[in-house]
């Protein structure tokens, strides 16, 4: 990760950590970089979520792009995966999404996508950061070289058509609840499901610039659970602010996580001979219950570091077709280069209709193990993580758990913290083994 950009873009509180001047400079660099490299006027597509500050960043990015000679195509309020799709489908030089995903309204972020709709490579990001730090000078465009903005709402409409084409079945007769989180999905999800024939009930669809993710969406799924149960719906889908993740609610009101989705759709692919390499890609934070369920049906899996970026990299390198995170970032590499919450919900509807079974039955084999996660502030993360006595304690716990659970000890990517997590048959067992490892960390003098 760089100085400003993490695994999911440049993110922070608007005009404090991430300000309008940053946005102008990012636009200036991208407009110059792609124009100079390709020796033509650069074309960049931009989308945003519903945060109040997204408008400020949109105009700032456009200003920077035009000043460097690029044309900025504005999709307005739309989802991250829609920007990814249009970037590659319409041959843009790069794409920009303005969003802080599931964060509160006062945060915002700038995500950069390459011409294939994938997260921007580290080398280019480093050059952006060098310009932000004043290590690079870029000329201003003049006269006929100055860029312009283009209203590109047609790109969003084309993406909606693409989503509709992803369904093999009519949704007629199905009652579906949608929680669009007062975010980017509010302009898309309901229209897509209605066009496919579903009877929808939609909540959190009145964005005011300040209520994105507030008590709603995939991070606050209780409202959707209540909606599904009280109205006897067949299924519910909840998205986050930029709709790159999706969680489900079954007909009984139970939450169906990203781990459940990986199992349900992974098995559906295997049964049809579509699960290339017979593998599902997860992160190390997927629940032990998912791995037990996959073992039972003969599906193999790989584990990456936390972050959909790492999941996607693994999938591309190894040719895997499905992967994701427990939080609901699910990637189908045949159809998308990023997590797509609405696409995920369409794919889950496909399984429901193909198997003619309720979601609760499809998800039942994944039985979540109790989990205890504790954060330990330390003087040095590498010193604590690599201490031989700490490693020996972790190995002893792993041996004691055997195939009845697991232990994971990892460094936080943003804080001076070691995270100790145990999953086992009971919460008491988890607590016991987590505390045992933490005690060794304390005895060796690593606590901050």
ChimeraX attribute file (.defattr): number of C-alpha atoms within 10 A of each C-alpha:
attribute: neighborCount
match mode: 1-to-1
recipient: residues
	/A:1	12
	/A:2	12
	/A:3	11
	/A:4	17
	/A:5	19
	/A:6	14
	/A:7	17
	/A:8	19
	/A:9	24
	/A:10	22
	/A:11	22
	/A:12	18
	/A:13	17
	/A:14	21
	/A:15	16
	/A:16	10
	/A:17	14
	/A:18	19
	/A:19	18
	/A:20	18
	/A:21	15
	/A:22	23
	/A:23	26
	/A:24	22
	/A:25	24
	/A:26	23
	/A:27	28
	/A:28	28
	/A:29	26
	/A:30	28
	/A:31	31
	/A:32	26
	/A:33	19
	/A:34	20
	/A:35	18
	/A:36	14
	/A:37	9
	/A:38	11
	/A:39	10
	/A:40	13
	/A:41	19
	/A:42	25
	/A:43	24
	/A:44	27
	/A:45	29
	/A:46	27
	/A:47	29
	/A:48	29
	/A:49	31
	/A:50	28
	/A:51	28
	/A:52	19
	/A:53	24
	/A:54	26
	/A:55	17
	/A:56	15
	/A:57	26
	/A:58	24
	/A:59	17
	/A:60	21
	/A:61	28
	/A:62	28
	/A:63	21
	/A:64	26
	/A:65	31
	/A:66	24
	/A:67	24
	/A:68	30
	/A:69	29
	/A:70	30
	/A:71	21
	/A:72	28
	/A:73	21
	/A:74	24
	/A:75	23
	/A:76	22
	/A:77	25
	/A:78	29
	/A:79	32
	/A:80	32
	/A:81	26
	/A:82	29
	/A:83	25
	/A:84	31
	/A:85	26
	/A:86	24
	/A:87	26
	/A:88	20
	/A:89	15
	/A:90	11
	/A:91	15
	/A:92	18
	/A:93	22
	/A:94	27
	/A:95	30
	/A:96	29
	/A:97	28
	/A:98	32
	/A:99	31
	/A:100	28
	/A:101	26
	/A:102	23
	/A:103	19
	/A:104	16
	/A:105	25
	/A:106	18
	/A:107	22
	/A:108	29
	/A:109	27
	/A:110	25
	/A:111	22
	/A:112	26
	/A:113	24
	/A:114	19
	/A:115	21
	/A:116	20
	/A:117	27
	/A:118	22
	/A:119	24
	/A:120	19
	/A:121	11
	/A:122	13
	/A:123	8
	/A:124	14
	/A:125	21
	/A:126	16
	/A:127	16
	/A:128	22
	/A:129	20
	/A:130	15
	/A:131	18
	/A:132	19
	/A:133	12
	/A:134	9
	/A:135	10
	/A:136	12
	/A:137	9
	/A:138	13
	/A:139	11
	/A:140	14
	/A:141	17
	/A:142	11
	/A:143	7
	/A:144	7
	/A:145	15
	/A:146	16
	/A:147	24
	/A:148	16
	/A:149	18
	/A:150	12
	/A:151	12
	/A:152	16
	/A:153	15
	/A:154	12
	/A:155	23
	/A:156	23
	/A:157	16
	/A:158	15
	/A:159	21
	/A:160	19
	/A:161	13
	/A:162	16
	/A:163	20
	/A:164	19
	/A:165	11
	/A:166	13
	/A:167	16
	/A:168	14
	/A:169	16
	/A:170	16
	/A:171	20
	/A:172	13
	/A:173	10
	/A:174	16
	/A:175	19
	/A:176	26
	/A:177	27
	/A:178	28
	/A:179	33
	/A:180	33
	/A:181	33
	/A:182	30
	/A:183	35
	/A:184	30
	/A:185	29
	/A:186	28
	/A:187	18
	/A:188	21
	/A:189	26
	/A:190	23
	/A:191	15
	/A:192	18
	/A:193	22
	/A:194	14
	/A:195	16
	/A:196	19
	/A:197	15
	/A:198	19
	/A:199	18
	/A:200	18
	/A:201	17
	/A:202	20
	/A:203	19
	/A:204	22
	/A:205	19
	/A:206	14
	/A:207	19
	/A:208	12
	/A:209	17
	/A:210	15
	/A:211	22
	/A:212	31
	/A:213	26
	/A:214	17
	/A:215	15
	/A:216	24
	/A:217	30
	/A:218	27
	/A:219	19
	/A:220	17
	/A:221	21
	/A:222	16
	/A:223	15
	/A:224	28
	/A:225	25
	/A:226	14
	/A:227	22
	/A:228	25
	/A:229	18
	/A:230	11
	/A:231	13
	/A:232	15
	/A:233	22
	/A:234	20
	/A:235	29
	/A:236	30
	/A:237	30
	/A:238	32
	/A:239	35
	/A:240	31
	/A:241	33
	/A:242	33
	/A:243	33
	/A:244	26
	/A:245	32
	/A:246	30
	/A:247	29
	/A:248	30
	/A:249	29
	/A:250	22
	/A:251	22
	/A:252	18
	/A:253	22
	/A:254	18
	/A:255	21
	/A:256	22
	/A:257	20
	/A:258	25
	/A:259	29
	/A:260	27
	/A:261	29
	/A:262	24
	/A:263	23
	/A:264	21
	/A:265	20
	/A:266	22
	/A:267	22
	/A:268	18
	/A:269	17
	/A:270	17
	/A:271	10
	/A:272	8
	/A:273	10
	/A:274	13
	/A:275	19
	/A:276	14
	/A:277	14
	/A:278	17
	/A:279	22
	/A:280	25
	/A:281	25
	/A:282	30
	/A:283	21
	/A:284	17
	/A:285	17
	/A:286	20
	/A:287	22
	/A:288	24
	/A:289	21
	/A:290	24
	/A:291	18
	/A:292	19
	/A:293	18
	/A:294	21
	/A:295	12
	/A:296	10
	/A:297	12
	/A:298	13
	/A:299	19
	/A:300	13
	/A:301	18
	/A:302	15
	/A:303	17
	/A:304	19
	/A:305	13
	/A:306	17
	/A:307	17
	/A:308	24
	/A:309	17
	/A:310	18
	/A:311	27
	/A:312	27
	/A:313	14
	/A:314	18
	/A:315	21
	/A:316	13
	/A:317	8
	/A:318	12
	/A:319	13
	/A:320	23
	/A:321	23
	/A:322	23
	/A:323	30
	/A:324	32
	/A:325	26
	/A:326	23
	/A:327	18
	/A:328	29
	/A:329	25
	/A:330	31
	/A:331	28
	/A:332	20
	/A:333	17
	/A:334	9
	/A:335	14
	/A:336	19
	/A:337	19
	/A:338	26
	/A:339	27
	/A:340	27
	/A:341	28
	/A:342	28
	/A:343	26
	/A:344	25
	/A:345	23
	/A:346	23
	/A:347	18
	/A:348	21
	/A:349	20
	/A:350	20
	/A:351	20
	/A:352	18
	/A:353	16
	/A:354	12
	/A:355	10
	/A:356	10
	/A:357	11
	/A:358	16
	/A:359	23
	/A:360	17
	/A:361	11
	/A:362	20
	/A:363	19
	/A:364	13
	/A:365	18
	/A:366	21
	/A:367	15
	/A:368	19
	/A:369	20
	/A:370	18
	/A:371	22
	/A:372	21
	/A:373	16
	/A:374	16
	/A:375	17
	/A:376	20
	/A:377	16
	/A:378	20
	/A:379	14
	/A:380	15
	/A:381	20
	/A:382	12
	/A:383	12
	/A:384	23
	/A:385	19
	/A:386	10
	/A:387	14
	/A:388	11
	/A:389	16
	/A:390	23
	/A:391	17
	/A:392	13
	/A:393	18
	/A:394	23
	/A:395	14
	/A:396	14
	/A:397	20
	/A:398	18
	/A:399	13
	/A:400	13
	/A:401	19
	/A:402	11
	/A:403	11
	/A:404	14
	/A:405	24
	/A:406	21
	/A:407	23
	/A:408	15
	/A:409	19
	/A:410	16
	/A:411	18
	/A:412	14
	/A:413	12
	/A:414	7
	/A:415	11
	/A:416	15
	/A:417	21
	/A:418	24
	/A:419	18
	/A:420	21
	/A:421	22
	/A:422	27
	/A:423	26
	/A:424	24
	/A:425	14
	/A:426	13
	/A:427	14
	/A:428	13
	/A:429	17
	/A:430	24
	/A:431	18
	/A:432	13
	/A:433	25
	/A:434	25
	/A:435	16
	/A:436	15
	/A:437	24
	/A:438	21
	/A:439	13
	/A:440	19
	/A:441	22
	/A:442	15
	/A:443	12
	/A:444	12
	/A:445	11
	/A:446	19
	/A:447	17
	/A:448	11
